[in-house]
Every structure is written in C-alpha cells, then in structure tokens.
Amino acid sequence: MAALQTLARALVDFLRSLSVPGLAVGTLAFAASTQPSLIPRGWIFSAVISALALLVGYVVGVAARALLRRLGLARVLPPRWRPAVQRALLVVLGVVAVVTTVTGAASQRRQALLWGLEPTAGGHVVTIVAGSLLLFALLLLLGRAIRRGIRALGRLLARHLPRPVAATLSFALIVGGTVAVISGAFTTVVLDGLTRSFLARDATTPHGAQQPQEPERSGSPQSLVAWEDLGYEGRHFVSDGPSAQEITEVTGRPALEPIRVYAGLATASGPLLDADLQEVADAVVAELDRTGAWDREVLAVATTTGTGWVDPISAATLEYLHEGDTAVATMQYSVNPSWVQLVTDLDRPAQAGQILFDAVATRWAQLPEDQRPLLVPFGISLGSFGSQEAFTSLAALTDRASGAVWVGTPKFTELRNDIAETRVAGSPQIHPVIGQEESVRWFTGNGGDQLAEVQWQREAPADGQEWQARVAYVQHPSDGVVWWWWDVAWNRDPWFTEPPGQDVLPGIRWYPLITGMQVMGDMFVAGSPTVPLGYGHNYGEEWVDAWVWVTTPEGWDDASLAELRDLVHTIER
C-alpha cells in the first residue's frame, strides 16, 4: 500500500511539473501523428510515432515559452486569470487528443478495408494512447536527467572557468557522452548482434531447399560455385523457380530449363563480411559462361536486397513469359537485412550493383551484336537502388543495356529522381509521364497507366533495326520505401497535394517533422507479411506488366497474361 501511495505521489508530482505551453504544442503534434499516412499501422508503431510526436511538440512548446520570457512577451494575462485559463486549456487539449485519436483510429480501419484487410479492434485506441503516454514520460524523464547532469557539471566547472565556457563545455560533454553511449550500445548490441545472427543464418539452408541437379543452376554438381558457398538466400534462389516442365504446363508451349546463376560471399577469398565483390562478380560471369547463358533470349542481372534475396516473383515471371529461354544472374554482397545495410553501409549495394553489371556487360559486349541476348538489369527495394548506381544517366543505361525493370525504388536513388524530374507538367509525382521519352514508363497500379499512352505490345525490331531500350519503374502510391527519406520531415513533396493513389486514403496532410516520422514508420512496415500483394512494398502481378513492356515476349495475349497474373499470387515469397 505504501508503495502505491509513493507511486501515486510521484505521478502527481510529475504531472504538476509539466509545462502547459509544452503540453499545448505537444498535444497538437500528438493529434497530427494519429492521422493516417500510407500504411495501416499496428499499435506498436502508432504508439511510438505518437510518443515521439508528443515529445517533439512538448520540447518546442517549452522552448517557445522560454524564448518569449526572454523577450518579455510571456506575461500577456493578468496573474489572477492564469489558473482558470490553464485549466480550460487543459480541458480543450484533452478533448482534442481524444477526438483526434478516435478519428485517427477510424481512418486506420477505413484504410484496412481499402486494402481488403480485417480492421483492427477498437480497443487498440486505448493501447496506443497508454503506450504513447508511457513512452513519452520515460523519454521526458531521461531528458530531464540529462539536463540535471548538464547543470551539475556546469556548476562544478564554473568554479574554474567562466560561466559561459562552463555551460557550453558541460553541455558538450554530457550530450556528447550520452549520444556516444547510446550509439555505441546500439551499434554493439543491436547492429552487431543482428549481423552475428544473420551471419549464422547465412550458413543454414531454407526449409525445403535442396541442391539442384540441373546443370543450368549454380550450386549443382556441375557448377563452379559450391552449394555450400551460396549462402542462405542463394540456396533458396537456385532451388526455387519453375522447371521447364512446369512452364510448359502453364504456357502449353515447349520450354527450356531456365538458367539461374548465383555467387555467394563465400565464393571470394578472405573473411565473409569483407569479401572482394569483384571476385564474387567474376564467379557469376564464369557461371554464365559455363551454363551457356549468352545463347538465351534474355539475360537479366539482378542486384539483391541486403541479405542476398531476389524476389521469387520477379525471376519466375520472366521465366514463364519467355518459356525458360532466360538466364537470371545475381550475387550476394551482405548478410544483413536492407534496413541494417542502409544504416551501416549504403555504399555496399551501390558497389555491388555497379561491379556486377560491369562484369556481365563487359563479357556481353564481346559477343557479336546479332548474337547477344537482351541484357536487362533489375531489382527491388535496396536492390533497385544498387542496380541503378551502375548508370550515371538514362543515356548511359540505354547505351549499355537493353532495358531495365526497377521496383519499389527508394527515394534517395539519384537516377530515378533525375528522370522523374523531367515529367510532363501536370503529371503526378506518384505516376510521372516522361513526355517525348517513350523509353521510360511508370507502372503504379493507380488506374492511370494509360497516361503514358503506350500499349504494352510492341513489335520486335526488324532485321537491321536497333533495339530501343525501355525502362520500367514500378511503385505503389502506398509504398513508404518509395516516399521516405530524411528530407520529407521538412520538405513537402508534391504528392501530398496530388489526388491520392488507389491504395491511399484521401486527405493525407503534411506536418513538419511529424510526417517524417509517419512515413518512416510506413517504410519499416511496408514489406511486412501482413501487407497483401499489390500494396505497400509487396509487389506481385506488377512484375508481369513491367517485364512484358520491357522484353516483349511472344505468344501472349490479354487472356493468357491474366492467367499469369493469377498464378503470381500462388508464388511463395
């Protein structure tokens, strides 16, 4: 009982210590954070985002109050009025918080229904509010502890140094030390721990994956790359995908055994995490030579995501469309998931994309022009970013490749941004139209693909005519990976004022800092298993349209393509 009384007194003291101006701005920030963004959010992400928004708003309110006091503008009300005004303001703020939380939860349910998902239970509102308030209190107490430490050290240093110098030095030491400790702990405990975990995972084999026996696959008994050296995702890639017989059962036409080439980090000499990517890429080219990949109709070069993953739908769709007359080549550059790679070393996927494509393109260019397969780089997510880093411009791409398919491209990808900036005035950011440049097309599933005024059918070039390379960008309006980067916190992108895509609720607003947190949360959950194909960062039948438009396979009509789109939904990712 005594413990409960002590806890109650501590809670009352904490509540009395809160700044009313801080709560005013913090509540407005909290209210903004409860409103919908791109992805239906679960209670954990909602609570974290709302807590951070409340804290940021609270700090801004406290800072603004302190500034006004220094300027002599804080006391605008007679002292006798102040308590009543503060109580009335707190009541209004409470009403605002409750109303916006309820309306935000209702919007989340509408968004779930828009995606064909089961709406979350209404009780999540209570969980979100409780979780956000608890996290806010913990973070605020941590901030106050840091502030007390700065003041205590400042008083100690002021005995020997001028007060301004002491205050500055104490702030730098305490804040710098805190940041160093937190970042060091994050690196050592979280990042290093994840790396060790995924390194161990890389030595295992996915459930059900077996060493291929077909010579067209890396890791087979005939392969130059050992099964044991492929890594977890490499073993999954070469043991997966349709066989020639399975392709024939779908198309009704004779098919070749698709070629799948993969080289893991263990292919190179030295420590696994520091493997020489050029050695790995050379192993890929050697495998392409061994399998006769240069004689296939299409040679697709994939840059993987962080762990070495290739979207199974991307490769299988291409293999079905071309009756197995394909070769898909890729390599591993990391064992970490993409978000860890993003934090630790964004240069690595860029290097991998450039080194791999250069190695393959150099060998490809040595072939007689009339005997070359279509050379098509592709990738999804961080793989799309890495793949595009092999090209400095659209002209460089069309000069060195036969086309490209890039899906769910992160916002920080320069080539994609440079091309999108040339869009026709009036075409939306979520679905750019690139004017006279018919070699680039965006696929968004936004009911607006017709804006490009280009049908997917095209004739193969006649003898003596040059192949016109085509580039397909695929992005969902609801894909947080496509729309998040740091600048969204202070810069309102055009898509906030555009008509929403088919999978996004209307009325999404941009708020400084708050929207950056929301879209960052959208980015983290966009590819989760709870997100259905065709939404967020999970792409399915969009691969069909993109591959058809870029590589023009023969023998397909609208009916057979519709069947293939249905088949895509049965492929396990």
N, C-alpha and C positions, 0 to 999 in steps of 0.2 A: 504493500500500500504506500509506504514511504517513497519507494522508487517511482511509483506512478505520480505521486504528488510532485516529486522533484522534476520528473519529465514534463509534467503539465506546466510548472512554473517556468522551466526553460523554454517551452514552446511559447508561452505568453510573452516572455521577455524578448524572444526572437521576433515575434510579430510586432511588438511595440517598437522594436529597433528599425523596422523597415521604413524607408523613405516614401512618403506619399507621392511626390513627383516621380520617383523611380517606379513605383507601382503603376502610376498613370501611364507612363510611356511603355512600361513592360507589359501591361495588360493589352494595350493596342497591338504591340508586337505579337503577343500570345494569340490574340484574336486573328491576326493575319495568318499566323502559322497553321491555324486549324482549317483553313480553307483549302480546297482541292488544288492539286497540281497535275501531274501527268499519270501517276500510278496510284491505284487504290492501296493505301498504306495500312499495315498492321499496327497494333497498338504500341509495339516497342519503338518503331521508327517515329510514329506520331508523337509519343511521349518525349523522346529525345529531342526532336526538332522543336517542339513547343517549349521544352525546358530551356534550350539554348536561346530561342527567340525571346522568352521572358527575361532571361539573364541579360542579354544584349540590350533590350529595351530598358531594363532597370538601370543598368550602368549608364546608358545615355541620359536617362532622366536625372540621375544623381549628378552627373557631370554638368548637365544644363543648369540644374539648380545651383551648383557651386559657382558656375560662371556668372549667373545672374546676381548672386550675392556679392561677388567681387565687383560687379559693375554697379552695385547699389540699386538693382531693379527687382530684388526678391520680395520686398515687403510692399505689395500692392493692396493688401487688405488690412483693415483695422485688426489689431490683435484679438479683440473680442469675437470677431466673426470667424476667425480661423478654425476653431474646433468644429463648428457646425458645418462649414464648407467642406472640411476634410472628411467628416462623416458622410455627408451627402455624396461627395466624390467617390468614396469607397463603395457606397451602395451602387452608384451608377457603374463603376468599374466591375463590380461583381455581376451585375445584370449583363453587361457587355460580354464578360467572359463566359457566362452560362449560355447566352443566346448564340454566340458565335461557335461555341463548342458543339452545341446541338445541331446547328445548321451545317457546320463542317462535317459532322458525322453523317448527316442526311445526304450530303453531297458525296461522301465516300461510298455510301450504299448505292446511290444512283450510278456512280462510276463503275462499281462492281457489276451492276445489272447491265450497263452498257457493254461490258466485256463478256457477258454471259456467265458471270460468277455468282456464287451464293453470297449475299450481303452479310457483313459481319453483324454480330448480335449487338443490340443497343447497349448492353452492359459494358461494352468496350469504352464508352464515353467516360464512365467512372474510372476505369483503369487508366485511361490516358491522362485524365486530369490529376489523379493521385500520383501517377508515375512522374508526370512532368513537374508537379509541385515539389515532390521529394527530391528529384534530381536538382531542381533549381535551388532548393535550400542547401543541399550539400555543396554545390558549386559556389554559392554565395558565402557560405561559412569558410570554404577553402580560400576564397579571395580575401575575406576579412583576416584570416590568419596570416596570409602573405602581407597584407597591409600592416598588421601589427608588427610583423617581423621587420619590415622596412623602417617603421618609425623607431623601434627599439634600437636597431643598428644605427640609424641616423643620429639618435641622441648620444650613443656611445662614440661615434666618430666625431660629433660636434665638439667633443672635449679637446680634440687635437686639430681639427680642420675648420675652416669657415663653414657656416651653416649651409649655404647653397651647395658647396662642394660635397659636404657630408650627406646631404639629402640625395643628390644625384648619384653618388657612389653607392649609398645603401640601396637605392632603387635598382641600380645596375647589378649589384651583387646578388640581392635576393631574387629578383625576377629572372636574371640570367641563370642563377643556380637552380631555380625551380624548373625553368624550361629545360635546362640540361639534364636534370634528374628525370623529368617526365619523358623527354625524348629518348634519353638513354634507356630508360626502363621499357619504353615502347619498342625500341629497336631490339633490345636484348631479349625481352620476354615475349613480345608479340611477333615481330618480324622474323627474328632468328628462330624462334620456336616454330613458326609456320614453315620456314624454309626447311628445318630439320624434319618436320612432319611430312612435307611434300617430297623431300628427298627420299625418305623411307618408302613413301607411296610409289615413287617412280621405279623402285626395284621390284614392285609386285606386278601381277597380271590381272586385268579386269576379269570379273566373274564371267565365265563362259567363253572367254577368248582363247583360241587355240592357234598354234603355229600353222600358218598357211602352207599348203603343199604345192600350190600353183607357182610355177617359176615367174609369173608376172607380178608376184608380190615380194616386197622386201621382207626379210626375216624367214623366207622359205629355205629349204635345204640348198637350193641353187643360188641363194642371194649372197652378195658380197657383204651385206650387213647382217650380223648375227641377230637372231631373235632376242637374245639376252641384252643386246645393246640398243634396242629400240625405245626403251622407256615405257612407262605405263600407257600414255596416250598413243605412242607409236604402235604398240602391240594391239591396242584397240582399233586403230585405223586400218592396219593391214589385214586384220582378221575379220573386219566388218565389210559391209557393202554387198551389192548384188553380184551374183555369178553370171556367167554368160547364159546359163540355162534359165535363171530367174528373169533376166532381161527379156529373153525370147518369150517367156510365158506372159509377160506384160505387153510387149510390142507385137508379138506374132511374127517377128522377123528374125532371121539368123543373127547372132550376136557374137562378138569376140569377148574373150576374158579380159575385163578391164585391168589396166596396169595401175598399181598403187606403189609408189616409191616413198620411202621414209628413212631418214637417218637421225638417230638419237644422239644426245650429247656424248654418250659413251663411245661413239664411233671415233671421236678425236682422242688424241693423247692428252695426258695431264689431268688435273682434278676436274670432276664433272661440272662444278659450278663455274669454272673458268675455262671451259673448253674453247678451243680455237674454232670459231664459226666458219672460217674458210675451209678447214679440214672437213667439217660436217657437210658443207655445201659441195665440196669435191666428191664426197661419198655419194651424194644424191646424183650428181652427173654420171658417176661411174655406174650407178644402178640404172639410170636412164639408158646408157649405152648397152648394158647387159640385157635389159628387157626388150630392146628394140622400140623404145618409146618414140623415137624420131620418125617412125613409119606410121604412127597413129594419126587420126584426123585432127584431134585436139590434144594439146599438151597444156594442162592447167597447173600453174605454180602457186601454191598456197603459202601464205605466211600464217602461222598458227597463232592462237592466243597464248597467254603466259605459260600454261602447263604443257603446251605442245598439242593442244586439242584442235582438231579440224571438225567443223560441224558436219555430222554424218549426212544431213540432208543435202548439203552443198555438193559433195562429191557424188553421192548416189544419183541425184537428179541429173547431173551432167552425163553420168554413165548410161542411164536409161535413155536420155534424149539422143545419144549418138550410138546406140546399140553396142556399147562397150568399146567402141573404137576410140578410146581415150587413154590418156596417162595423166595421173594426178601426182604431183611431186611436192614434197614439203620436208621440213626438218624441225627439230626441237632447238630452242635457244634458252629455255629456262625450265625450272620445275615448279615455279611459284604461280599461283593464280594471278590473273591480269591486274587486279587492284593492288596486289603487293608489288608486282613489277612496275606499275605506274608510280608507286611511292618511292621505290628503291632505285630503279634504273630504267628510265624511259628510253634511253639511247639503245638499249639492247635489242628490242624488237625492230627499231629502225635499222640498225646494223644488219640484223638477220634478214630483213626483207630485201635490203639492197644487195647484200653478199649473195644470197641465194639466187635472186633474179639475174644478177650479173653473170654468175657462173653458168646458169642454164642458157641465158640469152647468147653468151659468147659461143657456146657449143652449137646452139641453134643457128646462129648466123653463118657458121661454116658450111652448112648444108646448101645445096643448090636451091635457089628461090622457089622453083616449082616443085620441090620435094619436101618443103618444110610443113610441119603441122601448124595449125593455128596455135599461137603462143599467148595464153591468157592468164595474167596474174589475178589472184582473187584472195579475199579474206573477209573475216567478220570481226567486228569489235577492235581489240588491240591488234589483231592480225590485219585488219583493213588499214589501220594506221601504218603498221610496219611495211605492208606491201606498197603503199603509196609513196613511202620515203625513197623508193628506188627511182623516182621520177621527179625532176625539177619543174616540169610543166606538162600541160596536155600535149604539146607538140613533141616533147621527149617521149611520152608514152606511145603516141601513135607512130613514132619513128622506130620504136624498138619492139612493140608488141602488136598483136592482132586484135586486142580489145582487153577489157577488164571488167570484173564484177566485184564491187565493193559494198559491203552490207553493214549497217549499223556503225557507220564511221564516227569515231569520237570527234568532238568539236574542235580539238586542238590540232587536227590534221590540216596542214597548210595547203596541199594540192586541192583537196575538196573545197576548202574555203575560197581559194583563188578562183576556182571555176564557178562556184555558186555566186560570187560577187558580180559576175558578168551576166546574171539572169536578166530577162526582159523586165522592164519596169512594169510593175503591177502583178507579176507572178509571185506567189507567196514564198516565204523562206522555207516552209515545210515541203513545198513542191516547186523547185525552181524550173523555169523553162529557159533554155540557153539559146534563144534567138536563132541565128542562122547556123549555129553549130549543131548539126543533126547527129553528130557522133557521140553526144552526151545526152543521157536521159535519166531522169529520176523516177523511181518506182516507189510509191508511198502507200498504195492501198487506200488512197484518200478519195477515191471516186473521181480523181482528176488526172489520171494517167493520159486521158485523151488530149490534155492540154498540149502535149508535145506534138500532137498532130502527126504521129508516126506510128503506123501499124507495126506489129512485131514481125510480120512476114517481110522478107526481102529476098531478092534473087542473089544467088551466089555469083561472084564476078565472072564474066565471060573470059575465055582464053585471051591472055594478053592484057586484061584489065587488072588494075591494082585493087587489092582488098582494102576496103575502108574500115579502119578500126572503129569499134564502138565501145563506149564506156557506160556501164550501168551502175548507178548509185541507188541503193535500196535503203529506205529509212522510214520507220513508223513515226507519225506525229507524237506518239506517246513514249518514244524511246528516250529515256533520260541520258543514256550514253551519248546520244547524238547531240543533246542540247546542253549538257553540263560542262562547264569549265569555270575557273575562278572568277572570270570577269562577269558572269551572269549575276554575281552578288551586287555589282554596282553599275552594270550596263544593261539596259532593257533592250533585248533583241526584238527585231520586227515581228517575230511570230506571236508575241504577246498581244499584239493589236490586230493580228490577222484573224480571219474566220478559222475556227478550230478544225482540226482533222476529225475524221470519222470516229476515232477512238479516244477523243479528249472532250471533256465537258466544256461547254461554253462558259465564258465569264471568268476565266483564269486571269488574275491580275499580278502585276509585278510590284514587289515591295523591296526596297534596298535591303541587302543582307539576308532578309527573311526568305526571299525566293531562292537565293543561292543555296540556303540550307535545304529547302524543299526539293529542289532539282537534284542536289547531291544525293539526298535520300532516294529519289526516283532512280538515279543512276545505279545505286547499290542493289536495288530490288528488281530492276527492270528485266533481268535474265533469270530470275528465280523460278523454280519449278511450278510455283503457284500461278505464274503468268502464262496464259494459254498461247499457243502458236498464233501468229498474226497480230500480236500485241506486244508493247514494250520492246524488249531486246530479244524476243524469241521469234525468229523468222522461219517460215515454212514454205508455203507454196509460192512465195515471192521469188524464191530461187528459180522456179520454173520459168517465170516470165523473163527474168533477167538473163538466164542462160540462153533461152530461145532468141531473145533480141540480139544478143552479142554474137552467138555462134551459128545461128540459122541452121539447125538440124533439119534433115529432110524426112518426109513421111509422116508429119504430124499435122493434125487439123484441130479445130476447136474442141471437138468431142474427145479425142484421144488425150489432148492436153488437160481437159477437165478430169479425166480418169487419173492422170498422173498427179494432179494436184490432190486428189483424194488419197492416193497412195502415199503421198508425202506425210500425211498425218499419222501413218502407221509406223514410220521410221523412228526408232528409239534414238533419243539424243543423250 
